[in-house]
Amino acid sequence: MPLVVFMRGVNVGTAKRFQPSLLATELEHLGVSNLGAAGTFIVRGKLGESALRAEFLRRLPFACELMVCPGRDLLKLAADEPFPESAEGPDLRRFVSVLARRPRKPLALPWSYPAGDQWQVKLVGVSGRFVLSLWRRFGRSSLEPNMVVEKQFGVSSTTRNWNTILRVCEVLQELPQAARKVKTGSSAGQRKRAGIPVVPTPRDT
Amino acid sequence: MTALSVPRPTADEAAPFYHGYIGKVPGENIGEQLVDQLAEVERLLGALDDRAGLARYAPGKWSVKEVLGHLTDAERIFSYRLLRIVRGDATPLPGFDENAYVPAGRFDARPLTALLADFRAVRISTTALVGGIPSTAWSERGTASGNPVSARALIYIILGHAAHHLGVLRERYGVGAVAATATSV
């Protein structure tokens, strides 16, 4: 089953900026493709998790935490339809945080921050390493669900909108059975412009 | 044809991930919903110009045009699967990589009107196909992308998949709001 790689804290603000599409091209020989700009990758190749992490990290010009999980775990999460259908709108959004590891202690749910009627982030479910939350626009304040999740569970995490998770699952569900044709990687010039260091690889030498 | 009703599939008639899409289809009046959903797509997206069609709600996300192109691609593939399965063809059908199809489709370079016409053509074709399916064939089953799927599950997936993306267009891209503004002046 494919793996899904989530990068933590990239392309947010001015730090740790890079082009995920070029990194995916760089790793295409491993069956890597990316979705969006937040650092979400699907890996079709049969590489072990630690080797995969090394392949990603050695191509990045900055230190970065990677949350790697089996695609089947995401498909199961989506199949469980964990959010009520009504929980989406301009001022109400659904998020999934992927924890670096399972939480050590359970949390009584739902848990809101701030507590009471004026909550902005409400944690509504935990499934393995996934924490489900609702985000609500409240006045001018914009609280990040990921910050709340990390503080509450004491574990680093990275967060994606539920629609992004569903799109990942659409791709996972429809992955062709046949091996994907491997293309050559991007040029050194493209990598340099993308902020990805030019690391000698077997293809470059 | 719009009166066509298709019984809802049971849980074992599609991969679990698709149950969410099937759940987005209210009732069993499939013929009516195929027509109504086409009208909804044309109402929502027909009010946009090409510049609005390039809008993305965040960097790296699909544009409105790319979402529409994806809907058309997916419906072509799902309806092809439907055709083979209702004809009793048990050949396992391959999956497709939507992540590769969208950039390959170069939808941003095409006029939104052309993309809408493409979706309309596909939906009319799907509706015509569905209208000719014998009632006994809806329970036929096949295999697509490595998972068992029935004919009736496929038509619910077609509708539910489009409903999902239309919801994202409304909620994240604000497409309905743009259409409302455009039509109110």
Boltz contact constraints between the chains, C-beta under 6 A:
constraints:
  - contact:
      token1: [A, 33]
      token2: [B, 99]
      max_distance: 6.0
  - contact:
      token1: [A, 36]
      token2: [B, 60]
      max_distance: 6.0
  - contact:
      token1: [A, 36]
      token2: [B, 61]
      max_distance: 6.0
  - contact:
      token1: [A, 37]
      token2: [B, 59]
      max_distance: 6.0
  - contact:
      token1: [A, 37]
      token2: [B, 60]
      max_distance: 6.0
  - contact:
      token1: [A, 75]
      token2: [B, 17]
      max_distance: 6.0
  - contact:
      token1: [A, 78]
      token2: [B, 17]
      max_distance: 6.0
  - contact:
      token1: [A, 79]
      token2: [B, 16]
      max_distance: 6.0
  - contact:
      token1: [A, 79]
      token2: [B, 17]
      max_distance: 6.0
  - contact:
      token1: [A, 81]
      token2: [B, 20]
      max_distance: 6.0
  - contact:
      token1: [A, 88]
      token2: [B, 171]
      max_distance: 6.0
  - contact:
      token1: [A, 163]
      token2: [B, 168]
      max_distance: 6.0
  - contact:
      token1: [A, 169]
      token2: [B, 17]
      max_distance: 6.0
  - contact:
      token1: [A, 171]
      token2: [B, 98]
      max_distance: 6.0
  - contact:
      token1: [A, 171]
      token2: [B, 99]
      max_distance: 6.0
  - contact:
      token1: [A, 173]
      token2: [B, 17]
      max_distance: 6.0
  - contact:
      token1: [A, 174]
      token2: [B, 95]
      max_distance: 6.0
  - contact:
      token1: [A, 174]
      token2: [B, 96]
      max_distance: 6.0
  - contact:
      token1: [A, 174]
      token2: [B, 145]
      max_distance: 6.0
  - contact:
      token1: [A, 175]
      token2: [B, 95]
      max_distance: 6.0
  - contact:
      token1: [A, 176]
      token2: [B, 94]
      max_distance: 6.0
  - contact:
      token1: [A, 176]
      token2: [B, 95]
      max_distance: 6.0
  - contact:
      token1: [A, 177]
      token2: [B, 146]
      max_distance: 6.0
